């Protein structure tokens, strides 16, 4: 009985680890290769800021630290966009895919935002780690 409990605990821990850390592996290869068609500029950041504040800041925080007013309600916690090392691990295509398709508890924005707005958000969230 004790060994069965340990076995189940190990399976649960491994499952959690896979869920949390391997979402990147679930992103299709073609999505990882997508290149942002929008060039970064002050105008793009200015245009995307209201979208970010309306759609993302409640969880990811106004400054992108993952500490928005709703952040504590979610497990896993919202991503910290100010972590330059973590941000560097993802391509623009991966961010676009995550914004488009969602990652529980984050909803999909495929129907809520235009393709242009989603690409602009990729640039906006990247801007937090470049300050």
C-alpha positions as CSV (number, residue, x, y, z in Angstrom):
1,X,0.0,0.0,0.0
2,X,2.8,2.4,0.9
3,X,4.7,1.6,-2.3
4,X,1.5,2.2,-4.3
5,X,1.1,5.6,-2.6
6,X,4.7,6.6,-3.4
7,X,4.2,5.4,-7.0
8,X,1.1,7.5,-7.4
9,X,2.9,10.5,-5.9
10,X,5.8,10.1,-8.3
11,X,3.4,9.8,-11.3
12,X,1.6,13.0,-10.1
13,X,4.8,14.9,-9.8
14,X,6.1,13.8,-13.2
15,X,2.7,14.6,-14.7
16,X,2.7,18.1,-13.2
17,X,6.3,18.7,-14.4
18,X,5.4,17.6,-17.9
19,X,2.3,19.8,-18.0
20,X,4.1,22.9,-16.6
21,X,7.4,22.6,-18.5
22,X,6.7,20.9,-21.7
23,X,3.9,23.1,-23.2
24,X,6.6,24.4,-25.5
25,X,6.9,20.9,-26.9
26,X,3.2,21.0,-27.7
27,X,3.6,24.0,-30.0
28,X,3.7,22.8,-33.6
29,X,7.1,23.1,-35.4
30,X,5.6,25.3,-38.1
31,X,4.3,27.7,-35.4
32,X,7.7,27.9,-33.8
33,X,9.1,29.1,-37.1
34,X,6.6,31.9,-37.7
35,X,8.3,35.3,-38.1
36,X,6.5,38.4,-36.8
37,X,5.4,40.4,-39.8
38,X,5.3,43.6,-37.7
39,X,8.5,45.5,-37.1
40,X,8.9,46.8,-33.6
41,X,8.4,50.6,-33.2
42,X,7.2,53.1,-30.7
43,X,3.9,53.4,-32.6
44,X,3.3,49.6,-32.4
45,X,4.0,49.5,-28.7
46,X,1.7,52.5,-28.2
47,X,-1.1,50.8,-30.2
48,X,-0.8,47.5,-28.4
49,X,-0.6,48.9,-24.9
50,X,-4.4,49.4,-24.5
51,X,-5.0,45.9,-25.8
52,X,-2.5,44.5,-23.3
53,X,-4.0,46.5,-20.4
54,X,-7.6,45.4,-21.3
55,X,-6.9,41.7,-22.1
56,X,-3.7,40.7,-20.2
57,X,-2.8,43.0,-17.3
58,X,-5.3,41.5,-14.9
59,X,-3.2,38.4,-14.8
60,X,0.2,39.4,-16.1
61,X,0.3,42.8,-14.4
62,X,0.6,46.3,-15.8
63,X,4.4,45.9,-15.9
64,X,4.4,42.3,-17.1
65,X,5.7,40.7,-13.9
66,X,2.9,38.2,-13.7
67,X,1.5,39.9,-10.6
68,X,-1.8,41.3,-11.8
69,X,-4.8,41.5,-9.4
70,X,-6.2,38.2,-10.6
71,X,-2.8,36.4,-10.7
72,X,-3.2,34.7,-7.3
73,X,-6.3,32.9,-8.6
74,X,-4.4,30.8,-11.1
75,X,-2.2,27.8,-11.0
76,X,0.1,27.9,-12.9
77,X,0.9,31.5,-12.2
78,X,0.9,33.9,-15.1
79,X,4.2,34.3,-16.9
80,X,6.7,37.0,-15.9
81,X,7.5,38.9,-19.0
82,X,10.3,40.8,-17.3
83,X,12.5,37.7,-17.0
84,X,14.8,38.2,-20.0
85,X,16.3,34.7,-19.8
86,X,12.9,33.0,-19.8
87,X,11.6,35.3,-22.6
88,X,14.7,34.5,-24.8
89,X,13.8,30.8,-24.8
90,X,10.7,31.5,-27.0
91,X,10.4,32.5,-30.6
92,X,7.9,35.1,-31.7
93,X,6.0,32.3,-33.3
94,X,5.7,30.5,-30.0
95,X,4.3,33.6,-28.3
96,X,1.9,34.2,-31.1
97,X,0.7,30.5,-30.9
98,X,0.2,30.8,-27.1
99,X,-1.8,34.0,-27.5
100,X,-3.8,32.6,-30.3
101,X,-4.6,29.2,-28.9
102,X,-4.3,29.9,-25.1
103,X,-2.8,27.8,-22.4
104,X,-5.0,27.0,-19.5
105,X,-5.9,28.9,-17.5
106,X,-5.2,31.6,-20.2
107,X,-8.0,31.8,-22.8
108,X,-7.6,31.7,-26.6
109,X,-7.5,35.1,-28.2
110,X,-8.0,33.8,-31.7
111,X,-11.5,35.2,-31.9
112,X,-11.1,38.1,-29.5
113,X,-8.2,39.8,-31.2
114,X,-7.2,40.3,-34.8
115,X,-4.1,38.6,-36.2
116,X,-2.4,42.0,-36.3
117,X,-3.3,42.7,-32.6
118,X,-1.8,39.3,-31.6
119,X,1.5,40.0,-33.4
120,X,1.6,43.5,-31.8
121,X,1.1,41.9,-28.4
122,X,4.1,39.6,-29.0
123,X,6.2,42.8,-29.5
124,X,4.6,44.4,-26.5
125,X,5.2,41.5,-24.0
126,X,8.8,41.3,-25.3
127,X,9.3,44.9,-24.5
128,X,9.0,44.2,-20.8
129,X,12.2,42.2,-20.8
130,X,14.2,44.8,-22.7
131,X,13.9,47.6,-20.2
